[in-house]
């Protein structure tokens, strides 16, 4: 079996959340059929400088439901290329028009579409009040519809997304495969010290409206009432510090090349996220590194864990304050064995291989 793997972009440095999910998909598919049998087609290449014409074409083709980076010519090229492959794996549903054009061209192989989110709710949160929002959402909505209508198999992350897909497009996902990571934290011995009396709390997330709103809310409503050190790490977050006066005294690290030191130093993860779709990659990373996690319902969507054992589930300022004070008054191991165990059992690449196998071979 050979696979044409169509993904969003070739990143030049740090993989963002969605691209980490894409890399997991590529890794597992390569494991199942052999890396030499998986060819990758990138819609974007961050190493190539975009011209004004590239952006103009992106705008020009939106009304025809070609999401940014796609053109009729490029999709035609992909369809022609796909004829030599047994499977076309479309890694993002915003490229659902590719599935449509494959079927219209009588492609005989299997088309698989992966939903990293139900994209309309995700982009509604991402775009905020930006100009042209309705114009973009229409294109995204049509592509999710195409992915449901023309794919042989669809993959979603969790029951919430599956329910939303059925509500919007009348099709359930064929299989649910949660966010998962290749294990990057294999050690012979993990640290054993306890959380500090003044815990170091880490918020991990790129500059993105739901992340921005969540951390600003936390700094305003929770931070003044707890005795913690606060650190924010994420791509572009220096911009948030410049924009929000309440962030001026918060330690912010943008574009960190290696997150491991920040995970290891933190006593706990703080994830006050209230909006979104799909699953939060930062939650999976936190489990992988064996962290205590204090997070909202939204940050835990799709994760089947005992919230008390992992740290705590909080949705109000009062709940966050109470949970953090409990850590202050009753220190516990900084390395949370239960979190690490849940990652290995449910959210590592090894844990999802068999689900991908069923999609490919059944």
Backbone torsions as a table, in degrees:
resi	resn	phi	psi	omega
1	UNK	NA	133.7	173.3
2	UNK	-121.8	149.7	-170.1
3	UNK	-128.9	133.3	167.7
4	UNK	-96.9	115.2	-175.2
5	UNK	-102.7	110.3	-178.1
6	UNK	-100.0	116.8	-177.2
7	UNK	-128.1	167.3	-169.0
8	UNK	-67.5	-55.3	-175.1
9	UNK	-154.3	155.0	171.0
10	UNK	-92.7	110.9	-175.1
11	UNK	-82.0	145.3	-178.8
12	UNK	-91.7	-14.0	178.7
13	UNK	-148.1	-103.8	-173.5
14	UNK	-78.1	129.4	175.3
15	UNK	-76.6	125.4	176.2
16	UNK	-79.0	176.2	-173.4
17	UNK	-50.8	-54.3	-177.9
18	UNK	-62.8	-38.2	-179.5
19	UNK	-70.7	-27.9	173.5
20	UNK	-66.0	-38.3	175.2
21	UNK	-64.4	-40.0	177.8
22	UNK	-62.7	-41.4	-180.0
23	UNK	-64.3	-38.3	175.7
24	UNK	-61.0	-44.5	179.0
25	UNK	-59.5	-44.7	178.9
26	UNK	-62.8	-45.2	-178.6
27	UNK	-59.7	-44.6	-176.7
28	UNK	-70.0	-41.8	177.6
29	UNK	-61.6	-40.5	178.4
30	UNK	-64.7	-37.0	177.7
31	UNK	-64.1	-36.6	-174.9
32	UNK	-79.3	-36.1	-175.7
33	UNK	-118.9	-3.5	-176.9
34	UNK	95.4	130.7	-176.1
35	UNK	-58.8	-31.9	-179.7
36	UNK	-67.4	-14.0	-179.4
37	UNK	-102.6	9.8	177.5
38	UNK	-120.0	112.8	177.3
39	UNK	-101.9	136.1	-176.9
40	UNK	-105.8	133.7	172.6
41	UNK	-116.0	118.9	179.8
42	UNK	-95.1	129.5	174.6
43	UNK	-70.5	-38.9	178.8
44	UNK	-127.2	151.3	173.8
45	UNK	-129.2	111.1	-177.1
46	UNK	-66.7	-15.9	178.8
47	UNK	-79.4	-12.8	178.6
48	UNK	-101.1	126.9	-179.6
49	UNK	-70.8	129.7	180.0
50	UNK	-80.6	140.6	177.9
51	UNK	-93.5	169.0	175.0
52	UNK	-60.0	-36.4	179.8
53	UNK	-64.5	-35.6	177.0
54	UNK	-59.2	-46.4	180.0
55	UNK	-68.2	-38.4	179.6
56	UNK	-63.1	-42.7	178.9
57	UNK	-63.0	-39.3	178.6
58	UNK	-57.6	-43.9	179.2
59	UNK	-69.8	-40.5	-176.1
60	UNK	-60.6	-38.4	-172.9
61	UNK	-94.8	-5.1	176.3
62	UNK	-54.5	-43.3	-178.4
63	UNK	-63.6	-20.1	179.4
64	UNK	-95.5	10.3	176.0
65	UNK	72.4	26.7	171.4
66	UNK	-97.2	107.4	-178.4
67	UNK	-64.7	156.5	-171.5
68	UNK	-46.9	124.2	-178.4
69	UNK	106.4	-22.3	177.8
70	UNK	-94.8	145.9	171.8
71	UNK	-138.2	161.1	176.7
72	UNK	-55.1	-38.8	-179.5
73	UNK	-64.1	-45.1	-178.9
74	UNK	-66.7	-39.4	179.4
75	UNK	-66.3	-38.4	176.9
76	UNK	-61.5	-40.6	177.0
77	UNK	-62.5	-43.3	179.3
78	UNK	-63.3	-42.8	179.4
79	UNK	-61.6	-43.2	177.8
80	UNK	-62.2	-44.7	178.6
81	UNK	-62.1	-39.0	-175.2
82	UNK	-63.7	-24.0	-176.3
83	UNK	-61.7	-17.5	179.3
84	UNK	-93.0	4.9	-175.3
85	UNK	-120.9	148.0	179.0
86	UNK	-76.2	-32.1	-176.8
87	UNK	-135.1	137.7	167.8
88	UNK	-112.5	117.7	-179.9
89	UNK	-104.5	107.1	-179.5
90	UNK	-92.3	109.7	-166.8
91	UNK	-76.2	-13.4	176.4
92	UNK	-137.4	136.0	-176.3
93	UNK	-70.4	-15.5	176.0
94	UNK	-66.4	-9.4	174.7
95	UNK	-104.5	29.8	-179.0
96	UNK	-59.5	-24.4	179.2
97	UNK	-62.0	-25.0	176.6
98	UNK	-65.2	-41.8	177.0
99	UNK	-60.6	-42.2	179.3
100	UNK	-61.1	-48.1	-177.3
101	UNK	-68.3	-32.4	176.3
102	UNK	-62.5	-46.9	-178.8
103	UNK	-68.2	-36.6	178.0
104	UNK	-66.8	-26.4	178.0
105	UNK	-89.1	7.2	176.9
106	UNK	65.6	35.6	174.7
107	UNK	-61.3	131.0	-172.8
108	UNK	-94.3	-11.1	-178.5
109	UNK	-81.4	-168.7	-178.5
110	UNK	-98.8	130.8	177.1
111	UNK	-104.5	123.4	-179.9
112	UNK	-120.6	127.7	177.4
113	UNK	-114.9	133.9	-179.2
114	UNK	-107.8	123.2	179.0
115	UNK	-96.1	103.9	174.7
116	UNK	-70.4	-24.9	175.1
117	UNK	-152.1	171.5	154.7
118	UNK	-83.6	113.2	-160.2
119	UNK	-71.4	-29.4	-178.9
120	UNK	-62.5	-51.6	176.8
121	UNK	-60.2	-37.7	179.8
122	UNK	-62.3	-48.4	-177.5
123	UNK	-73.4	-27.2	174.0
124	UNK	-60.2	-41.4	178.2
125	UNK	-72.1	-38.4	-176.3
126	UNK	-69.8	-40.6	-171.9
127	UNK	-83.3	-22.5	-179.8
128	UNK	58.2	-124.2	-179.1
129	UNK	-107.6	27.8	-177.0
130	UNK	-63.8	148.9	178.1
131	UNK	-62.8	134.9	178.1
132	UNK	83.7	12.0	-177.0
133	UNK	-57.5	-47.2	-178.2
134	UNK	-63.3	-36.3	178.1
135	UNK	-60.9	-45.2	-179.6
136	UNK	-70.7	-42.9	-178.2
137	UNK	-62.6	-34.5	178.0
138	UNK	-61.2	-44.4	178.7
139	UNK	-62.7	-43.8	-178.9
140	UNK	-65.1	-43.0	179.4
141	UNK	-60.5	-42.5	179.8
142	UNK	-65.2	-37.8	-179.7
143	UNK	-69.5	-39.8	174.0
144	UNK	-61.1	-38.8	178.2
145	UNK	-64.4	-44.5	177.8
146	UNK	-60.7	-41.9	-179.5
147	UNK	-60.6	-40.6	178.1
148	UNK	-69.4	-39.6	-172.9
149	UNK	-76.7	-36.6	-169.1
150	UNK	-110.8	-4.9	179.8
151	UNK	-84.9	143.6	173.9
152	UNK	-72.5	-37.4	178.1
153	UNK	-135.3	140.9	173.6
154	UNK	-123.9	146.1	-179.6
155	UNK	-124.1	128.8	172.8
156	UNK	-120.6	169.2	-173.2
157	UNK	-86.3	-35.1	-169.6
158	UNK	-157.5	168.2	-178.5
159	UNK	-59.8	-33.8	179.4
160	UNK	-61.9	-46.3	179.4
161	UNK	-65.8	-39.3	178.5
162	UNK	-59.7	-44.5	179.1
163	UNK	-63.3	-40.6	-179.6
164	UNK	-68.3	-38.2	177.3
165	UNK	-62.2	-43.1	-179.8
166	UNK	-66.1	-39.9	179.3
167	UNK	-62.2	-42.0	-175.2
168	UNK	-83.9	-38.8	-168.2
169	UNK	-126.2	0.2	174.6
170	UNK	72.8	21.3	177.6
171	UNK	-137.8	130.2	171.4
172	UNK	-81.0	152.1	172.4
173	UNK	-64.2	147.4	178.3
174	UNK	-74.3	-28.3	178.0
175	UNK	-153.6	149.1	175.2
176	UNK	-106.8	122.8	178.4
177	UNK	-128.3	113.6	-174.3
178	UNK	-72.3	168.9	170.5
179	UNK	-54.2	136.3	179.6
180	UNK	-148.7	154.4	-179.3
181	UNK	-125.7	151.4	163.8
182	UNK	-68.2	132.4	-175.7
183	UNK	-67.6	114.7	179.7
184	UNK	-110.0	15.9	-174.3
185	UNK	-130.8	46.7	177.7
186	UNK	-83.7	118.8	179.6
187	UNK	-137.9	151.9	176.6
188	UNK	-71.0	-33.8	-179.7
189	UNK	-146.5	134.2	179.3
190	UNK	-100.5	157.3	-177.0
191	UNK	-62.8	153.0	-172.1
192	UNK	-121.2	-3.9	-176.1
193	UNK	-68.9	161.5	-177.6
194	UNK	-92.1	165.6	176.0
195	UNK	-63.0	149.2	-177.6
196	UNK	-75.6	158.8	176.0
197	UNK	-62.5	-35.8	170.1
198	UNK	-108.7	89.4	-171.5
199	UNK	-65.3	145.7	171.5
200	UNK	-89.9	117.6	-176.6
201	UNK	-107.4	131.8	-176.6
202	UNK	-111.5	128.9	167.8
203	UNK	-107.5	124.6	-179.0
204	UNK	-113.6	124.1	178.9
205	UNK	170.6	143.7	179.5
206	UNK	-77.5	166.3	175.2
207	UNK	-64.0	111.7	-171.5
208	UNK	-165.7	133.1	-170.4
209	UNK	-46.2	-51.6	-179.9
210	UNK	-62.4	-34.7	175.7
211	UNK	-66.8	-47.0	-178.6
212	UNK	-60.0	-47.4	-179.0
213	UNK	-62.8	-39.7	-177.5
214	UNK	-66.3	-46.1	-176.6
215	UNK	-73.3	-35.5	176.7
216	UNK	-64.6	-42.1	176.0
217	UNK	-57.8	-44.8	-178.2
218	UNK	-63.9	-44.0	-178.6
219	UNK	-64.4	-34.6	180.0
220	UNK	-78.6	-44.1	-167.6
221	UNK	-97.0	-22.9	-173.1
222	UNK	-117.5	-48.1	-172.6
223	UNK	-52.3	-40.5	-178.8
224	UNK	-64.0	-15.3	-172.2
225	UNK	-110.9	8.5	178.4
226	UNK	-132.8	156.7	-177.7
227	UNK	-102.6	80.0	-177.9
228	UNK	-133.4	163.6	166.0
229	UNK	-99.9	134.6	-174.9
230	UNK	-114.6	133.9	177.5
231	UNK	-134.5	135.2	178.3
232	UNK	-117.5	126.5	179.5
233	UNK	-127.2	124.3	178.8
234	UNK	176.6	151.6	-178.5
235	UNK	-60.5	123.8	175.5
236	UNK	80.3	4.5	-174.4
237	UNK	-72.7	-12.7	172.2
238	UNK	-61.0	-30.7	177.7
239	UNK	-63.7	-41.7	178.8
240	UNK	-63.6	-41.0	179.2
241	UNK	-61.5	-37.4	179.5
242	UNK	-71.5	-30.9	-175.6
243	UNK	-84.5	-33.0	-172.0
244	UNK	-108.7	110.8	-179.6
245	UNK	-55.1	-32.8	-177.7
246	UNK	-65.8	-16.5	-177.9
247	UNK	-92.9	-0.2	-169.7
248	UNK	-60.9	-30.9	-178.5
249	UNK	-100.4	6.8	-178.9
250	UNK	-90.3	135.7	176.3
251	UNK	-71.2	121.4	-178.1
252	UNK	-126.8	130.0	176.1
253	UNK	-119.4	119.0	178.4
254	UNK	-100.4	143.7	170.8
255	UNK	55.9	46.2	177.5
256	UNK	-68.0	127.1	-178.7
257	UNK	-70.7	-23.7	-178.3
258	UNK	-140.4	118.8	-177.4
259	UNK	-85.2	-16.6	-174.1
260	UNK	-52.2	-48.8	-178.8
261	UNK	-58.7	-35.6	-178.5
262	UNK	-71.8	-40.0	175.4
263	UNK	-61.8	-46.8	-174.6
264	UNK	-66.9	-34.4	-178.0
265	UNK	-76.8	-26.6	-175.0
266	UNK	-70.6	140.9	173.2
267	UNK	-79.5	-32.7	-179.6
268	UNK	-158.2	158.4	173.7
269	UNK	-96.9	137.9	176.4
270	UNK	-116.3	117.1	-175.8
271	UNK	-126.8	78.7	-179.4
272	UNK	-87.3	72.6	-178.7
273	UNK	-106.4	129.8	-174.6
274	UNK	-116.3	-10.9	-178.4
275	UNK	-131.8	154.2	172.9
276	UNK	150.3	-174.1	177.0
277	UNK	-142.7	173.1	179.4
278	UNK	66.7	-141.3	177.5
279	UNK	-132.9	153.8	-177.8
280	UNK	-87.5	117.1	-179.3
281	UNK	-61.5	-35.1	-178.1
282	UNK	-62.1	-28.8	177.3
283	UNK	-68.8	-42.0	178.4
284	UNK	-63.5	-44.4	177.6
285	UNK	-58.8	-41.8	-179.0
286	UNK	-64.1	-39.4	175.8
287	UNK	-64.0	-43.2	-178.2
288	UNK	-58.4	-40.9	-177.9
289	UNK	-86.2	7.5	176.0
290	UNK	65.9	47.5	-176.0
291	UNK	-99.1	152.2	164.1
292	UNK	-72.6	132.3	-174.1
293	UNK	-127.1	121.6	172.7
294	UNK	-111.9	115.8	-168.9
295	UNK	-150.3	165.7	179.7
296	UNK	-84.2	171.1	172.4
297	UNK	-52.3	-45.3	-176.7
298	UNK	-61.9	-42.1	-179.6
299	UNK	-68.2	-22.4	180.0
300	UNK	-98.5	-0.7	-179.0
301	UNK	-56.9	129.9	178.6
302	UNK	89.7	-10.1	-178.9
303	UNK	-101.9	121.1	179.8
304	UNK	-95.6	89.9	-177.8
305	UNK	-137.7	161.0	171.9
306	UNK	-83.9	111.6	-172.8
307	UNK	-62.9	-36.8	179.4
308	UNK	-66.1	-39.1	-179.2
309	UNK	-72.2	-33.0	-177.9
310	UNK	-81.5	-21.9	178.5
311	UNK	154.1	-65.9	177.8
312	UNK	165.7	144.2	174.7
313	UNK	-106.7	124.5	-175.3
314	UNK	-137.6	140.2	179.6
315	UNK	-128.5	-5.1	178.1
316	UNK	-127.1	162.4	178.0
317	UNK	-59.4	-41.1	-178.9
318	UNK	-61.8	-40.6	179.5
319	UNK	-67.2	-42.1	176.7
320	UNK	-61.6	-46.2	-179.1
321	UNK	-59.6	-46.7	-178.9
322	UNK	-62.6	-43.6	-177.9
323	UNK	-66.8	-43.7	-179.9
324	UNK	-66.5	-40.4	177.9
325	UNK	-62.5	-32.3	177.1
326	UNK	-64.6	-37.6	174.5
327	UNK	-66.2	-39.9	179.3
328	UNK	-61.8	-42.3	-174.9
329	UNK	-85.6	-23.3	-177.9
330	UNK	-133.6	78.8	-179.7
331	UNK	-54.8	147.4	178.8
332	UNK	-140.6	171.8	-176.6
333	UNK	-57.2	136.1	175.9
334	UNK	-68.8	-30.7	174.9
335	UNK	-92.2	114.0	-176.8
336	UNK	-91.6	104.1	-176.9
337	UNK	-59.8	-37.8	-178.8
338	UNK	-64.3	-43.3	178.6
339	UNK	-58.5	-47.3	-179.7
340	UNK	-62.0	-40.7	179.1
341	UNK	-62.5	-42.9	179.7
342	UNK	-64.4	-38.1	177.0
343	UNK	-60.2	-50.5	-176.5
344	UNK	-62.8	-38.9	-175.7
345	UNK	-78.0	-31.5	-169.6
346	UNK	-126.9	-26.5	-167.1
347	UNK	-127.6	18.9	172.2
348	UNK	-96.5	160.7	176.7
349	UNK	-54.6	-41.4	-178.8
350	UNK	-60.2	-29.4	-176.3
351	UNK	-77.2	-17.6	-175.3
352	UNK	-112.4	0.6	-177.2
353	UNK	-56.3	-45.2	-175.7
354	UNK	-65.1	-31.3	177.5
355	UNK	-67.9	-39.7	175.7
356	UNK	-66.8	-36.4	179.1
357	UNK	-59.3	-42.4	179.3
358	UNK	-63.5	-38.8	179.3
359	UNK	-63.7	-38.7	-175.9
360	UNK	-79.0	-39.5	-165.7
361	UNK	-112.8	-4.6	-179.8
362	UNK	-110.2	NA	NA
